[in-house]
C-alpha cells in the first residue's frame, strides 16, 4: 500500500482539514501571507480579524485588506 510513496523527494506532506468554518468568497476581506511560506497563506472574514492578527504575529507577516 505504501510502495508508491517516494521518500527521497524531500519529505512527506500531512494534509489536515481546516478547523475553521467555511465562508463565502465574498465574505473574505483579510489575507495573511507569511514571508517565504506560500502554503501558509490564509484568508479571513472581518469577524475573524483577531485570528488574522494572531496568525500574522505568529508568522512575522502583516494582515492585508482584500479589495
C-alpha positions as CSV (number, residue, x, y, z in Angstrom):
1,X,0.0,0.0,0.0
2,X,2.9,2.4,0.6
3,X,5.0,1.2,-2.4
4,X,4.1,4.4,-4.4
5,X,5.4,6.8,-1.7
6,X,8.7,8.4,-2.7
7,X,10.5,9.1,0.5
8,X,13.6,10.6,-1.3
9,X,11.8,13.7,-2.7
10,X,12.3,16.0,0.3
11,X,9.8,14.6,2.8
12,X,6.1,14.0,3.2
13,X,3.2,16.3,3.4
14,X,0.5,15.8,6.0
15,X,-2.8,17.2,4.7
16,X,-5.2,18.1,7.6
17,X,-8.7,19.5,7.2
18,X,-9.0,23.1,8.4
19,X,-10.6,23.6,11.8
20,X,-12.1,26.9,10.9
21,X,-15.6,27.1,9.4
22,X,-16.3,27.7,5.8
23,X,-17.1,31.2,4.5
24,X,-18.4,32.5,1.2
25,X,-15.8,34.0,-1.1
26,X,-17.4,37.4,-1.0
27,X,-17.1,37.4,2.9
28,X,-13.3,37.1,2.8
29,X,-11.8,40.5,3.5
30,X,-8.4,39.9,5.1
31,X,-5.3,37.9,3.9
32,X,-2.1,37.0,5.8
33,X,0.9,36.0,3.6
34,X,3.8,34.7,5.7
35,X,7.1,35.5,4.0
36,X,8.6,32.5,2.2
37,X,5.6,30.3,3.1
38,X,3.3,30.1,0.1
39,X,1.4,27.2,1.7
40,X,0.9,29.3,4.8
41,X,-1.3,31.9,3.2
42,X,-4.7,32.3,5.0
43,X,-7.7,34.4,4.4
44,X,-10.2,35.6,7.0
45,X,-13.6,37.3,7.3
46,X,-14.0,40.7,9.0
47,X,-15.3,38.8,12.1
48,X,-12.1,36.8,12.2
49,X,-9.8,39.9,12.4
50,X,-8.5,38.9,15.8
51,X,-7.5,35.4,14.4
52,X,-5.8,37.1,11.4
53,X,-3.8,39.4,13.7
54,X,-2.7,36.5,15.9
55,X,-1.6,34.4,12.9
56,X,0.2,37.4,11.4
57,X,2.1,37.9,14.7
58,X,3.0,34.2,14.9
59,X,4.4,34.1,11.3
60,X,6.0,37.5,11.1
61,X,3.5,38.7,8.5
62,X,1.0,41.5,8.2
63,X,-2.7,41.5,7.8
64,X,-3.7,42.9,4.4
65,X,-7.1,44.1,3.3
66,X,-8.5,42.4,0.3
67,X,-10.1,44.6,-2.4
